[in-house]
């Protein structure tokens, strides 16, 4: 019926037109395009107030479209072209034609109709998703639904201060959330017709193995940077050899190192240094070597080439890179009491707020204020060994009497409470109640490598040892 109307309408108008000219044929072609589009389903008409458009409604719309094709649009200025006299009957008007149509299923139009808003949130201290959603006035029902998705709750409950969350919403309804879990994984939550869904997306990275060599002139950090590596590698060296070398006191100009480690890149951009795979440190003529071995259980530790663990049961120093302001001394003049008094520990000068780590696995026996120590933590490690940490500014979350801690866990922060003239950590190491010098006491070793893993260890270690041997005697940086 619609087609018959179109044919009749066009035929009637054609009979009333003057003799055809060039512009006429252009207009006729445009009309033919509209007709062809309708017949092939490429044009849809909006529904009327009473339901879907009828054939008569369609005809009326198309009749209006045809009328627009053959007449200037309202309020649209026209231009007049003069044609040669031999074929000229009247001026021809050229006008813009605007036919209001809706393209069915156009994803661009559907996306525009959604009008989604995006927000990048920088996580602050003590932030949780609940606090973030309330602050941004996002749907708490969507938050509850998202947390019920498999594997999502554990990936979102521990937010890190400083990290970024990418959120997409419309009028508070959540449409998407992205959080980078690691350099290689990103959690993506998105809305589908059935609700919210979550996917773990792999971020492709490139790993470039490097071996560098450096010589210390003023500091380990500067030497590592000069060799072409970054702070992560300097800290890694101190952590690996920290049980045998006191990096606060024992490192001297002329000490050297060789390190093999991976560099992580993504999309051609450097991301970070990976964990050290092999390292050699020469300290005052003594050579120390370490190889990283991941055992069949997935645990990674550092061992000497002959399989002895570098890991000791205790850290030599309970905080990173600082200086000793007062050593172990049985007859030290006290700067506040102004009298000779034994100093049965080591004072490490450091800025207020510097993290203090547990020297070994143990249980918190005391955490509170005690006389001249000020804020103090006392750890019991078994076998009669106790470590003490004094003059603290505050305690870390979870540090309380009875709490279990593991080696390296942050238990408190440097301060100057109690009898202290400046910010520092007072550290003591006691064996059966007897004070020992933390810098010289023989630390008990960790468990050796399993005999069943020795063959696998030797196989993995061979190429790592070769990487260290290549640079013996050379002062080069390799890429």
Secondary structure, 3 states (H helix, E strand, C coil): CHHHHHHHHHHHHHHHCCCCCHHHHHHHHHHHHHHHHHHCCCCECCCECCECCCHHHHHHHHHHHHHHHCCCCCCCCCEEECCCHHHCCCCEEECCCCCCCECCCCHHHHHHHHCCEEEEEECCCCCCHHHHHHHHCCCHHHHHHHHCCCCHHHHHCCCCCCCEEEEEEECCEEEEEEEECCCCEEEEEEEECCEEEEEEEECCCEEEEEEEEEECCCCHHHHHHHHCCCHHHHHHHHHHHCCCCCCCCCCCCCCEEEEEEEEEEECCEEEEEEEEEEEEEEECCEEEEEEEEECCCCCEEEECCCCCECCECCCCCCCCCCEEEECCEEEEECCCCCCEEEECCEEEECCCCCEEECCCCEEEEEEEECHHHCEEEEEEEECCEEEEEEEEEEECCCCCCCCEECCCCEEEEEECCCCCCCCEEEEEEEECCEEECCCCCCCCECCCCCHHHHHHHHHHHHHHHHHHHHCCCCCCEEC
